[in-house]
């Protein structure tokens, strides 16, 4: 029974790691997209984005 659980865990870990890496990649792309979109909108509205602190 313990061996079965160990096998399941070792099989699942690479899948979880791969899923986590994909989520990190997605979040980075999403953050870059939002930053670019924010800059474009600020430029269209002629807002001084550099002077505004964005968290």
mmCIF file of the C-alpha atoms, coordinates in Angstrom:
data_MODEL
# 
_entry.id   MODEL 
# 
loop_
_atom_site.group_PDB 
_atom_site.id 
_atom_site.type_symbol 
_atom_site.label_atom_id 
_atom_site.label_alt_id 
_atom_site.label_comp_id 
_atom_site.label_asym_id 
_atom_site.label_entity_id 
_atom_site.label_seq_id 
_atom_site.pdbx_PDB_ins_code 
_atom_site.Cartn_x 
_atom_site.Cartn_y 
_atom_site.Cartn_z 
_atom_site.occupancy 
_atom_site.B_iso_or_equiv 
_atom_site.pdbx_formal_charge 
_atom_site.auth_seq_id 
_atom_site.auth_comp_id 
_atom_site.auth_asym_id 
_atom_site.auth_atom_id 
_atom_site.pdbx_PDB_model_num 
ATOM 1  C CA . UNK A 1 1  ? 0.000  0.000  0.000   1.00 0.00 ? 1  UNK A CA 1 
ATOM 2  C CA . UNK A 1 2  ? 2.824  2.415  0.835   1.00 0.00 ? 2  UNK A CA 1 
ATOM 3  C CA . UNK A 1 3  ? 4.579  1.541  -2.412  1.00 0.00 ? 3  UNK A CA 1 
ATOM 4  C CA . UNK A 1 4  ? 1.431  2.383  -4.391  1.00 0.00 ? 4  UNK A CA 1 
ATOM 5  C CA . UNK A 1 5  ? 1.193  5.788  -2.743  1.00 0.00 ? 5  UNK A CA 1 
ATOM 6  C CA . UNK A 1 6  ? 4.887  6.406  -3.412  1.00 0.00 ? 6  UNK A CA 1 
ATOM 7  C CA . UNK A 1 7  ? 4.447  5.503  -7.092  1.00 0.00 ? 7  UNK A CA 1 
ATOM 8  C CA . UNK A 1 8  ? 1.454  7.805  -7.396  1.00 0.00 ? 8  UNK A CA 1 
ATOM 9  C CA . UNK A 1 9  ? 3.368  10.652 -5.773  1.00 0.00 ? 9  UNK A CA 1 
ATOM 10 C CA . UNK A 1 10 ? 6.453  10.220 -7.954  1.00 0.00 ? 10 UNK A CA 1 
ATOM 11 C CA . UNK A 1 11 ? 4.280  10.082 -11.071 1.00 0.00 ? 11 UNK A CA 1 
ATOM 12 C CA . UNK A 1 12 ? 2.280  13.115 -10.015 1.00 0.00 ? 12 UNK A CA 1 
ATOM 13 C CA . UNK A 1 13 ? 5.219  15.347 -9.005  1.00 0.00 ? 13 UNK A CA 1 
ATOM 14 C CA . UNK A 1 14 ? 6.599  15.854 -12.533 1.00 0.00 ? 14 UNK A CA 1 
ATOM 15 C CA . UNK A 1 15 ? 3.088  16.665 -13.723 1.00 0.00 ? 15 UNK A CA 1 
ATOM 16 C CA . UNK A 1 16 ? 2.585  19.167 -10.906 1.00 0.00 ? 16 UNK A CA 1 
ATOM 17 C CA . UNK A 1 17 ? 5.981  20.733 -11.591 1.00 0.00 ? 17 UNK A CA 1 
ATOM 18 C CA . UNK A 1 18 ? 5.194  21.041 -15.296 1.00 0.00 ? 18 UNK A CA 1 
ATOM 19 C CA . UNK A 1 19 ? 1.805  22.576 -14.531 1.00 0.00 ? 19 UNK A CA 1 
ATOM 20 C CA . UNK A 1 20 ? 3.405  25.017 -12.102 1.00 0.00 ? 20 UNK A CA 1 
ATOM 21 C CA . UNK A 1 21 ? 6.016  26.049 -14.680 1.00 0.00 ? 21 UNK A CA 1 
ATOM 22 C CA . UNK A 1 22 ? 3.300  26.620 -17.284 1.00 0.00 ? 22 UNK A CA 1 
ATOM 23 C CA . UNK A 1 23 ? 1.330  28.734 -14.817 1.00 0.00 ? 23 UNK A CA 1 
ATOM 24 C CA . UNK A 1 24 ? 4.415  30.837 -14.060 1.00 0.00 ? 24 UNK A CA 1 
ATOM 25 C CA . UNK A 1 25 ? 5.006  31.366 -17.802 1.00 0.00 ? 25 UNK A CA 1 
ATOM 26 C CA . UNK A 1 26 ? 1.375  32.353 -18.284 1.00 0.00 ? 26 UNK A CA 1 
ATOM 27 C CA . UNK A 1 27 ? 1.489  34.815 -15.382 1.00 0.00 ? 27 UNK A CA 1 
ATOM 28 C CA . UNK A 1 28 ? 4.645  36.444 -16.762 1.00 0.00 ? 28 UNK A CA 1 
ATOM 29 C CA . UNK A 1 29 ? 3.074  36.846 -20.196 1.00 0.00 ? 29 UNK A CA 1 
ATOM 30 C CA . UNK A 1 30 ? -0.110 38.208 -18.650 1.00 0.00 ? 30 UNK A CA 1 
ATOM 31 C CA . UNK A 1 31 ? 1.858  40.745 -16.579 1.00 0.00 ? 31 UNK A CA 1 
ATOM 32 C CA . UNK A 1 32 ? 3.836  41.837 -19.644 1.00 0.00 ? 32 UNK A CA 1 
ATOM 33 C CA . UNK A 1 33 ? 0.616  42.176 -21.633 1.00 0.00 ? 33 UNK A CA 1 
ATOM 34 C CA . UNK A 1 34 ? -1.028 44.262 -18.905 1.00 0.00 ? 34 UNK A CA 1 
ATOM 35 C CA . UNK A 1 35 ? 2.021  46.508 -18.614 1.00 0.00 ? 35 UNK A CA 1 
ATOM 36 C CA . UNK A 1 36 ? 2.143  47.059 -22.378 1.00 0.00 ? 36 UNK A CA 1 
ATOM 37 C CA . UNK A 1 37 ? -1.615 47.666 -22.529 1.00 0.00 ? 37 UNK A CA 1 
ATOM 38 C CA . UNK A 1 38 ? -1.416 50.154 -19.654 1.00 0.00 ? 38 UNK A CA 1 
ATOM 39 C CA . UNK A 1 39 ? 1.430  52.010 -21.372 1.00 0.00 ? 39 UNK A CA 1 
ATOM 40 C CA . UNK A 1 40 ? -0.470 52.132 -24.673 1.00 0.00 ? 40 UNK A CA 1 
ATOM 41 C CA . UNK A 1 41 ? -3.622 53.455 -23.021 1.00 0.00 ? 41 UNK A CA 1 
ATOM 42 C CA . UNK A 1 42 ? -1.622 56.055 -21.088 1.00 0.00 ? 42 UNK A CA 1 
ATOM 43 C CA . UNK A 1 43 ? 0.058  57.133 -24.302 1.00 0.00 ? 43 UNK A CA 1 
ATOM 44 C CA . UNK A 1 44 ? -3.300 57.496 -26.072 1.00 0.00 ? 44 UNK A CA 1 
ATOM 45 C CA . UNK A 1 45 ? -4.632 59.585 -23.207 1.00 0.00 ? 45 UNK A CA 1 
ATOM 46 C CA . UNK A 1 46 ? -1.370 61.539 -22.969 1.00 0.00 ? 46 UNK A CA 1 
ATOM 47 C CA . UNK A 1 47 ? -0.895 60.571 -19.331 1.00 0.00 ? 47 UNK A CA 1 
ATOM 48 C CA . UNK A 1 48 ? 2.523  60.883 -17.692 1.00 0.00 ? 48 UNK A CA 1 
ATOM 49 C CA . UNK A 1 49 ? 2.812  57.211 -16.742 1.00 0.00 ? 49 UNK A CA 1 
ATOM 50 C CA . UNK A 1 50 ? 6.340  57.598 -15.400 1.00 0.00 ? 50 UNK A CA 1 
ATOM 51 C CA . UNK A 1 51 ? 5.157  60.141 -12.826 1.00 0.00 ? 51 UNK A CA 1 
ATOM 52 C CA . UNK A 1 52 ? 2.357  57.872 -11.590 1.00 0.00 ? 52 UNK A CA 1 
ATOM 53 C CA . UNK A 1 53 ? 3.368  55.138 -9.167  1.00 0.00 ? 53 UNK A CA 1 
ATOM 54 C CA . UNK A 1 54 ? 1.856  51.799 -10.180 1.00 0.00 ? 54 UNK A CA 1 
ATOM 55 C CA . UNK A 1 55 ? 1.835  48.984 -7.658  1.00 0.00 ? 55 UNK A CA 1 
# 
